[in-house]
């Protein structure tokens, strides 16, 4: 996994979850552990997009990560987002 993308994802999430007592690492679940709501997730993705200098299609990202189910989306981990970003880098 691309360490820059993983660390950028973690650092961006920390900005959005400053009050969280849960440590954020590769295995942290975005919704289930951190409780990010949909609007927070969108804001997080826009900020991440700036931090990693990649264009992120949020609809494509959501579908790719959730594999079409809401339950799966609740279980998306930080590492899943970093892995998705790596596919954008090519």
C-alpha positions as CSV (number, residue, x, y, z in Angstrom):
1,X,0.0,0.0,0.0
2,X,1.1,3.5,-0.7
3,X,2.3,4.9,2.6
4,X,1.8,8.5,1.5
5,X,-1.9,7.9,0.6
6,X,-2.5,6.0,3.9
7,X,-0.9,8.7,6.0
8,X,-2.7,11.5,4.1
9,X,-6.0,9.7,4.6
10,X,-5.3,9.3,8.4
11,X,-4.2,12.9,8.8
12,X,-7.2,14.2,6.9
13,X,-9.6,12.1,9.0
14,X,-8.0,13.4,12.2
15,X,-9.0,16.9,11.2
16,X,-12.6,15.8,10.9
17,X,-12.6,13.7,14.1
18,X,-10.6,15.9,16.5
19,X,-12.9,14.9,19.4
20,X,-12.6,11.2,18.8
21,X,-11.0,9.1,21.5
22,X,-10.6,6.3,19.0
23,X,-7.1,6.1,17.5
24,X,-7.2,6.4,13.7
25,X,-5.1,3.9,11.9
26,X,-5.4,1.7,8.8
27,X,-7.9,-0.6,10.4
28,X,-10.2,2.1,11.7
29,X,-13.7,1.9,10.3
30,X,-14.9,5.3,8.9
31,X,-18.6,5.0,9.8
32,X,-18.8,2.2,12.4
33,X,-15.8,3.4,14.6
34,X,-15.7,7.1,13.9
35,X,-19.4,7.8,13.2
36,X,-18.8,9.9,10.1
37,X,-22.2,10.9,8.7
38,X,-22.8,11.3,5.0
39,X,-22.2,15.1,4.9
40,X,-19.0,14.7,6.9
41,X,-17.9,12.0,4.6
42,X,-18.3,14.3,1.6
43,X,-16.4,17.1,3.3
44,X,-13.7,14.6,4.2
45,X,-13.4,13.4,0.6
46,X,-13.1,17.0,-0.7
47,X,-10.4,17.8,1.8
48,X,-8.6,14.5,1.0
49,X,-8.8,15.3,-2.7
50,X,-6.8,18.5,-2.0
51,X,-4.3,16.8,0.2
52,X,-3.4,14.0,-2.2
53,X,-3.8,16.0,-5.4
54,X,-6.2,13.5,-7.0
55,X,-9.6,14.0,-8.5
56,X,-12.0,11.7,-6.5
57,X,-15.4,10.9,-8.0
58,X,-17.4,10.5,-4.7
59,X,-20.1,8.4,-6.4
60,X,-17.6,6.0,-7.9
61,X,-15.7,5.8,-4.6
62,X,-18.9,5.1,-2.6
63,X,-20.0,2.4,-5.0
64,X,-16.5,0.8,-5.1
65,X,-16.1,0.8,-1.3
66,X,-19.6,-0.4,-0.5
67,X,-19.9,-3.0,-3.2
68,X,-23.5,-1.9,-3.5
69,X,-24.6,-2.5,0.1
70,X,-25.1,0.0,3.0
71,X,-23.9,-2.6,5.5
72,X,-20.5,-2.9,3.7
73,X,-20.1,0.9,3.6
74,X,-20.4,1.0,7.4
75,X,-17.4,-1.3,7.5
76,X,-15.1,0.6,5.2
77,X,-11.7,1.1,6.7
78,X,-9.1,3.8,6.3
79,X,-6.9,1.3,4.4
80,X,-9.8,0.7,1.9
81,X,-9.9,4.4,1.0
82,X,-6.1,4.5,0.7
83,X,-6.2,1.4,-1.6
84,X,-8.9,3.1,-3.7
85,X,-6.7,6.2,-4.0
86,X,-3.8,4.1,-5.2
87,X,-6.0,2.9,-8.2
88,X,-6.5,6.5,-9.2
89,X,-2.7,7.1,-9.2
90,X,-2.3,4.3,-11.6
